[in-house]
Amino acid sequence: MLKLGDTVGNDKSAFAFTWANKDVFMFKQFLWQAGGQLFNEKNEPVFAETGAKVFNDFLTPLRKKGLIPDGMSSMNEGNIGDSFIGGKFATVEGWTPLGSRALNEGWKKSRLGIAKPPKGPSSRATFQDSNAIGVSAFSKRKKAAKKFAEFMSTPESAKTDMIVEGNPAVIPEVYQDSEVKKKFPKELRENMKFNLENAKSEVYRLQPQVDDALSSEITPAFLGKKDPKSALSTAQKNIKELYKNSGIL
């Protein structure tokens, strides 16, 4: 991205991704792709060193070289998507409904390029965007809710959701359906299926509090108002204290 960004011209930005209300979500993607993780097997936060490298080697150079649009940190998915469809961004983060929308708005399949997850240290997909259904513990009709969830998990329902909304199906066989093949380019289908089969992520305790502690440090670092290494070290220290006070450590 850093090497090719200058070739897109001055009329558009090379790369854009959602940061508003998704700063921690996006940071985690880049951290995992760099081979890092938030916590080790002992629940100790260990992201500061690799996280600083993500900023110094990628995020900060993107900003300093002007390869991301001004004000991107306040843009949501709608803003990013509208600008991409309008031709203002050369590349964007690959949430799947945007690809479906581009095709619905008349883009030729040859215009929509899809990149597989980066060949990072683990060469891994970091997440798969899809729809999930849960049954509330407070539901007064748990049996009916469970039955609905089971219906929504059938191949036919998953296919309908994928065709109508654009979210990837979580059932591999759906990708071989004739309607799905007609709707999505082969490259996009293969990418979604690859992510489905290879995505690895982290589940960690006290996620809202952890994410708040991260957000308060990484956004100032992203904007160039804090040194990334110092910001991430502070976040790591605060999260460690949070886990200690909660009895996790």
C-alpha positions as CSV (number, residue, x, y, z in Angstrom):
1,M,0.0,0.0,0.0
2,L,2.8,2.4,0.9
3,K,4.7,1.7,-2.3
4,L,1.7,1.9,-4.7
5,G,-0.2,4.6,-2.9
6,D,1.5,7.4,-4.8
7,T,0.3,6.0,-8.2
8,V,-3.4,6.7,-7.7
9,G,-3.1,10.4,-8.5
10,N,-4.3,13.5,-6.6
11,D,-8.0,13.1,-7.3
12,K,-8.5,10.2,-4.9
13,S,-7.0,8.7,-1.7
14,A,-5.2,5.4,-1.9
15,F,-6.7,3.7,1.1
16,A,-9.6,4.3,3.6
17,F,-11.0,2.3,6.5
18,T,-13.5,3.0,9.2
19,W,-12.0,4.4,12.4
20,A,-15.0,6.3,13.9
21,N,-16.5,3.9,16.6
22,K,-14.3,1.1,15.2
23,D,-10.8,2.2,16.1
24,V,-10.1,-0.8,18.3
25,F,-11.8,-3.1,15.8
26,M,-9.5,-1.9,13.0
27,F,-6.4,-1.7,15.2
28,K,-6.9,-5.4,16.2
29,Q,-7.0,-6.4,12.5
30,F,-3.7,-4.7,11.8
31,L,-2.2,-6.1,15.0
32,W,-3.2,-9.7,14.2
33,Q,-2.0,-9.4,10.6
34,A,1.4,-8.3,12.0
35,G,1.5,-11.5,14.0
36,G,0.6,-9.8,17.3
37,Q,-2.1,-10.4,19.8
38,L,-3.8,-8.5,22.6
39,F,-3.2,-11.1,25.4
40,N,-1.0,-14.2,25.9
41,E,-2.2,-17.5,27.3
42,K,-1.9,-16.1,30.9
43,N,-4.3,-13.2,30.2
44,E,-1.4,-10.7,30.3
45,P,-1.7,-7.8,27.7
46,V,1.2,-8.1,25.3
47,F,0.2,-5.8,22.4
48,A,2.4,-2.7,23.0
49,E,5.5,-3.7,21.1
50,T,3.9,-5.1,18.0
51,G,1.2,-2.4,18.1
52,A,3.9,0.3,18.1
53,K,5.4,-1.4,15.0
54,V,2.0,-1.4,13.3
55,F,1.8,2.4,13.8
56,N,5.4,3.2,12.9
57,D,5.6,0.9,9.9
58,F,2.1,1.4,8.5
59,L,-0.5,3.7,10.0
60,T,1.7,6.7,10.7
61,P,3.4,6.6,7.2
62,L,-0.1,6.3,5.6
63,R,-1.1,9.5,7.4
64,K,2.2,11.4,6.8
65,K,2.3,10.5,3.1
66,G,-1.3,11.7,2.7
67,L,-2.5,8.3,1.4
68,I,-5.6,8.3,3.6
69,P,-8.3,11.0,3.4
70,D,-8.4,14.0,5.7
71,G,-10.9,13.5,8.5
72,M,-11.1,9.8,8.0
73,S,-11.0,9.2,11.8
74,S,-14.5,10.6,12.0
75,M,-15.9,8.7,9.0
76,N,-18.3,5.7,9.6
77,E,-19.0,2.8,7.2
78,G,-21.6,4.8,5.3
79,N,-19.2,7.7,4.7
80,I,-16.4,5.4,3.6
81,G,-18.8,3.3,1.4
82,D,-20.3,6.4,-0.3
83,S,-16.9,7.8,-1.1
84,F,-15.6,4.5,-2.5
85,I,-18.6,4.0,-4.7
86,G,-18.2,7.6,-5.8
87,G,-14.6,6.9,-6.9
88,K,-12.9,9.0,-4.3
89,F,-11.0,6.1,-2.7
90,A,-8.8,3.6,-4.6
91,T,-9.1,0.9,-2.0
92,V,-11.0,0.3,1.3
93,E,-11.3,-2.3,4.0
94,G,-13.2,-5.2,2.6
95,W,-16.5,-5.6,4.4
96,T,-18.5,-7.7,2.0
97,P,-21.8,-5.8,1.7
98,L,-19.8,-2.9,0.1
99,G,-18.7,-5.2,-2.7
100,S,-22.3,-6.3,-3.2
101,R,-23.4,-2.7,-3.3
102,A,-20.9,-1.8,-5.9
103,L,-22.2,-4.5,-8.2
104,N,-25.8,-3.5,-7.5
105,E,-24.9,0.1,-8.5
106,G,-23.6,-1.0,-11.9
107,W,-19.9,-1.7,-11.4
108,K,-18.6,-4.3,-13.8
109,K,-17.2,-7.4,-12.1
110,S,-13.8,-6.6,-13.6
111,R,-13.7,-3.3,-11.7
112,L,-14.1,-4.8,-8.3
113,G,-10.8,-6.2,-7.1
114,I,-10.5,-8.3,-4.0
115,A,-7.3,-8.9,-1.9
116,K,-6.9,-12.0,0.3
117,P,-5.6,-11.5,3.8
118,P,-2.0,-10.3,3.9
119,K,0.8,-12.8,3.9
120,G,1.7,-11.9,7.5
121,P,3.7,-13.9,10.0
122,S,0.8,-16.3,10.4
123,S,-0.8,-15.7,7.0
124,R,-4.2,-15.7,8.6
125,A,-7.6,-14.1,8.1
126,T,-8.4,-11.9,11.0
127,F,-12.2,-12.0,11.0
128,Q,-15.2,-12.8,9.0
129,D,-18.1,-10.4,8.9
130,S,-21.4,-12.2,9.0
131,N,-24.8,-12.1,10.8
132,A,-25.2,-14.0,14.1
133,I,-28.4,-14.7,16.1
134,G,-28.5,-15.3,19.8
135,V,-31.3,-16.1,22.2
136,S,-31.6,-13.7,25.2
137,A,-31.6,-15.2,28.6
138,F,-34.5,-12.9,29.4
139,S,-36.6,-14.1,26.6
140,K,-40.1,-15.3,27.6
141,R,-40.3,-17.5,24.4
142,K,-36.9,-19.2,24.3
143,K,-38.2,-22.3,22.4
144,A,-39.7,-20.1,19.7
145,A,-36.5,-18.0,19.5
146,K,-34.3,-21.1,19.3
147,K,-36.5,-22.5,16.5
148,F,-36.2,-19.2,14.6
149,A,-32.4,-19.2,15.1
150,E,-32.3,-22.7,13.8
151,F,-34.3,-21.7,10.7
152,M,-32.0,-18.8,10.1
153,S,-29.1,-21.2,10.2
154,T,-30.3,-23.4,7.4
155,P,-28.4,-23.2,4.0
156,E,-31.5,-21.7,2.3
157,S,-31.8,-18.9,4.8
158,A,-28.1,-18.2,4.8
159,K,-28.1,-18.0,1.0
160,T,-31.0,-15.6,1.1
161,D,-29.3,-13.4,3.6
162,M,-26.1,-13.4,1.5
163,I,-27.8,-12.5,-1.7
164,V,-30.0,-9.8,-0.3
165,E,-27.7,-8.2,2.3
166,G,-24.3,-9.2,1.0
167,N,-23.0,-10.7,4.3
168,P,-21.0,-13.9,3.9
169,A,-22.7,-17.2,4.7
170,V,-21.3,-19.2,7.5
171,I,-22.2,-22.5,5.7
172,P,-19.5,-23.5,3.1
173,E,-22.0,-25.2,0.7
174,V,-23.8,-22.0,0.1
175,Y,-20.8,-20.7,-1.9
176,Q,-21.5,-23.4,-4.5
177,D,-25.1,-22.4,-5.0
178,S,-26.0,-21.3,-8.6
179,E,-27.7,-18.0,-7.4
180,V,-24.7,-17.1,-5.3
181,K,-22.3,-17.8,-8.2
182,K,-24.4,-15.6,-10.4
183,K,-24.5,-12.8,-7.8
184,F,-20.9,-12.6,-6.8
185,P,-17.6,-12.8,-8.8
186,K,-15.6,-15.9,-8.3
187,E,-12.8,-14.0,-6.7
188,L,-15.1,-12.5,-4.1
189,R,-16.7,-15.8,-3.3
190,E,-13.3,-17.5,-2.9
191,N,-12.2,-14.7,-0.6
192,M,-15.3,-15.0,1.6
193,K,-14.9,-18.8,1.8
194,F,-11.2,-18.5,2.6
195,N,-11.9,-16.1,5.5
196,L,-14.7,-18.4,6.7
197,E,-12.4,-21.4,6.9
198,N,-9.2,-19.6,8.1
199,A,-10.3,-16.7,10.4
200,K,-8.6,-16.7,13.8
201,S,-9.3,-14.1,16.4
202,E,-9.2,-13.5,20.2
203,V,-11.9,-13.7,22.8
204,Y,-10.9,-11.7,25.9
205,R,-12.6,-10.9,29.2
206,L,-14.0,-7.4,30.1
207,Q,-14.0,-6.5,26.4
208,P,-15.9,-3.2,26.8
209,Q,-13.5,-1.9,29.4
210,V,-10.4,-3.2,27.6
211,D,-11.6,-1.6,24.3
212,D,-12.3,1.7,26.1
213,A,-8.7,1.7,27.5
214,L,-7.3,1.0,24.1
215,S,-9.4,3.6,22.3
216,S,-8.4,6.4,24.6
217,E,-4.8,5.9,23.6
218,I,-4.7,4.6,20.0
219,T,-6.9,7.4,18.4
220,P,-4.6,10.2,19.6
221,A,-1.7,8.1,18.3
222,F,-3.5,7.7,15.0
223,L,-4.0,11.4,14.7
224,G,-0.4,12.1,15.5
225,K,-1.1,13.7,18.9
226,K,0.6,11.0,20.9
227,D,3.7,8.9,20.4
228,P,2.5,5.4,19.5
229,K,4.9,3.5,21.7
230,S,4.1,5.6,24.7
231,A,0.4,5.5,24.0
232,L,0.3,1.7,23.6
233,S,2.5,1.2,26.7
234,T,0.1,3.3,28.7
235,A,-2.9,1.3,27.4
236,Q,-1.1,-2.0,28.2
237,K,-0.3,-0.8,31.7
238,N,-3.9,0.3,32.3
239,I,-5.4,-2.9,31.0
240,K,-3.0,-4.9,33.2
241,E,-4.2,-2.9,36.2
242,L,-7.8,-3.5,35.2
243,Y,-7.3,-7.3,35.1
244,K,-5.5,-7.2,38.4
245,N,-8.3,-5.3,40.1
246,S,-10.8,-7.6,38.6
247,G,-9.0,-10.7,39.8
248,I,-8.2,-12.0,36.4
249,L,-4.5,-11.6,37.0
